[in-house]
């Protein structure tokens, strides 16, 4: 399944141009099996330097970095989520994607990398609030914003003091968000996270035997990867909380990596009164994923919301 048509990261990376923008990438370029230039994608250093280069070349972000051990997400996959979400907004807006700073998104678990707000602000000029339970992650996200004064006014950060809450303590009374997005922790335990990474490492290295437990090529703190009940448990709690702010958000959304979780989540949403539930297939490189989106607004409320907050669509 190819990337979204608006995704900037189609085909092979231009490693020469990327290394010119980020010289630290140059010594990490290696020869592939057929002589082509590539990277060792099982290396966390290579993945981080590639991200830094991609954000510089394609999104104008300076001095992006994350502390050792924090989640280093693949930029192409994150871009796909945003473009798919933009299409969903456009589908709700007479086929035209609403852009500009009047639209505000909430990124649940924005992390030290701040990737979704950085990409979404560049691609669609949306404003963002990024929340996280990890104050060290938010401190690094704040440093990234300070290094990029162009985007700093459009992205704000909030600390979630209760690790068992998603929206409570973050969304203020009467505050409205046009969309939410989230890449939920998907492992129920540290052991499950290690097993999944071992499988990923072996796939990247074509089944080569392991001498020792590999590190995570994409990094990640425990709160970024692990939660009670895994992905399904986290999303069920998110959905339950979303009903409490049903009329403060136009579209709620989250990535769902396990297709088996979808039926029970859709059932829960319908029982809570969601008026529209969408499961949208997405590509995440070699990984297949999907975006689950839902709203509690009826058609009349959606029209009123669009008229009050979104740029009016142009007449054909």
Secondary structure, 3 states (H helix, E strand, C coil): CCCCCCCCCCCCCCHHHHHHHCHHHHHHEEECCCCCEEECCCCHHHHHHHHHHHHHHHHCCCCCCCCCCCCCCCHHHHHHHHHHHHHHHHHCCCCCCCCCCCCEEEEECCCCCCHHHHHHHHHHCCEEEEEECCHHHHHHHHHHHHCCHHHHCCEEEEECCCCCCCCCCCCCCCCCEEEEEECCCCECCHHHHHHHHHHHHHHHCCCCCCCCCCCCCCCCCHHHHECCCHHHHHHHHHHHHHHHHCCCEEEEEEEECCHHHHHHHHHHHHHHCCCEEEEEEEEECCEEEEEEEEECCCHHHHHHHHHHHCCCCCCC
